[in-house]
Amino acid sequence: MGKLLEKIELGNLELKNRTIRSATWEGMCDKEGKPTERLIELYEELAQGEVGLIITGYAYVSPEGQQLPGMLGLHQDENIESLQRMVERVKAKGGVIAV
Ligand SMILES: Cc1cc2nc3c(=O)[nH]c(=O)nc-3n(C[C@H](O)[C@H](O)[C@H](O)COP(=O)(O)O)c2cc1C
């Protein structure tokens, strides 16, 4: 297995191992781009499964950047609370998540 399951520092992130879940579009956000409970549960499962770093699926930072339904929206302050909740839930399972 080599170093795959060893800790690593990536910038200011400390990852428990070197496995990364690459960005893959889930289409599980609501119309406003807020993560749904289903999506948060999926990320919790990945964290529980010992993935070192979870990269979220398809995200947009301005409304015209949304190409497909269900993308993660970082375009408005109204989404901050749900995004924070998503991160906290992943952290509670020992995971690290990045957009
Ligand atoms: C089904 C599928 C969905 C993907 N969704 C996203 C996505 O939402 N956002 C993104 O940036 N990349 C997306 N990708 C790209 C992957 O994150 C990854 O960069 C790509 O598969 C290349 O990985 P590889 O070099 O390990 O083959 C997707 C890839 C696949 C196969």
PDBQT file of the ligand as one rigid body, heavy atoms in Angstrom, charges set to zero:
ROOT
HETATM    1  C1  LIG A 101     -19.076  11.103 -13.868  1.00  0.00    +0.000 C 
HETATM    2  C2  LIG A 101     -18.069  12.214 -13.654  1.00  0.00    +0.000 A 
HETATM    3  C3  LIG A 101     -18.490  13.385 -13.054  1.00  0.00    +0.000 A 
HETATM    4  C4  LIG A 101     -17.593  14.421 -12.842  1.00  0.00    +0.000 A 
HETATM    5  N1  LIG A 101     -18.026  15.556 -12.237  1.00  0.00    +0.000 NA
HETATM    6  C5  LIG A 101     -17.171  16.572 -12.033  1.00  0.00    +0.000 A 
HETATM    7  C6  LIG A 101     -17.597  17.748 -11.358  1.00  0.00    +0.000 A 
HETATM    8  O1  LIG A 101     -18.743  17.848 -10.935  1.00  0.00    +0.000 OA
HETATM    9  N2  LIG A 101     -16.693  18.755 -11.201  1.00  0.00    +0.000 N 
HETATM   10  C7  LIG A 101     -15.412  18.665 -11.646  1.00  0.00    +0.000 A 
HETATM   11  O2  LIG A 101     -14.651  19.618 -11.481  1.00  0.00    +0.000 OA
HETATM   12  N3  LIG A 101     -14.974  17.539 -12.241  1.00  0.00    +0.000 NA
HETATM   13  C8  LIG A 101     -15.808  16.504 -12.454  1.00  0.00    +0.000 A 
HETATM   14  N4  LIG A 101     -15.353  15.354 -13.040  1.00  0.00    +0.000 N 
HETATM   15  C9  LIG A 101     -13.929  15.231 -13.343  1.00  0.00    +0.000 C 
HETATM   16  C10 LIG A 101     -13.232  14.417 -12.245  1.00  0.00    +0.000 C 
HETATM   17  O3  LIG A 101     -13.248  15.128 -11.030  1.00  0.00    +0.000 OA
HETATM   18  C11 LIG A 101     -11.767  14.135 -12.587  1.00  0.00    +0.000 C 
HETATM   19  O4  LIG A 101     -11.050  15.327 -12.698  1.00  0.00    +0.000 OA
HETATM   20  C12 LIG A 101     -11.656  13.413 -13.889  1.00  0.00    +0.000 C 
HETATM   21  O5  LIG A 101     -12.483  12.276 -13.831  1.00  0.00    +0.000 OA
HETATM   22  C13 LIG A 101     -10.203  13.012 -14.193  1.00  0.00    +0.000 C 
HETATM   23  O6  LIG A 101      -9.712  12.194 -13.173  1.00  0.00    +0.000 OA
HETATM   24  P1  LIG A 101      -8.482  11.193 -13.455  1.00  0.00    +0.000 P 
HETATM   25  O7  LIG A 101      -7.352  12.087 -13.877  1.00  0.00    +0.000 OA
HETATM   26  O8  LIG A 101      -8.245  10.526 -12.134  1.00  0.00    +0.000 OA
HETATM   27  O9  LIG A 101      -8.949  10.287 -14.533  1.00  0.00    +0.000 OA
HETATM   28  C14 LIG A 101     -16.246  14.289 -13.249  1.00  0.00    +0.000 A 
HETATM   29  C15 LIG A 101     -15.836  13.092 -13.824  1.00  0.00    +0.000 A 
HETATM   30  C16 LIG A 101     -16.710  12.072 -14.018  1.00  0.00    +0.000 A 
HETATM   31  C17 LIG A 101     -16.224  10.775 -14.646  1.00  0.00    +0.000 C 
ENDROOT
TORSDOF 0
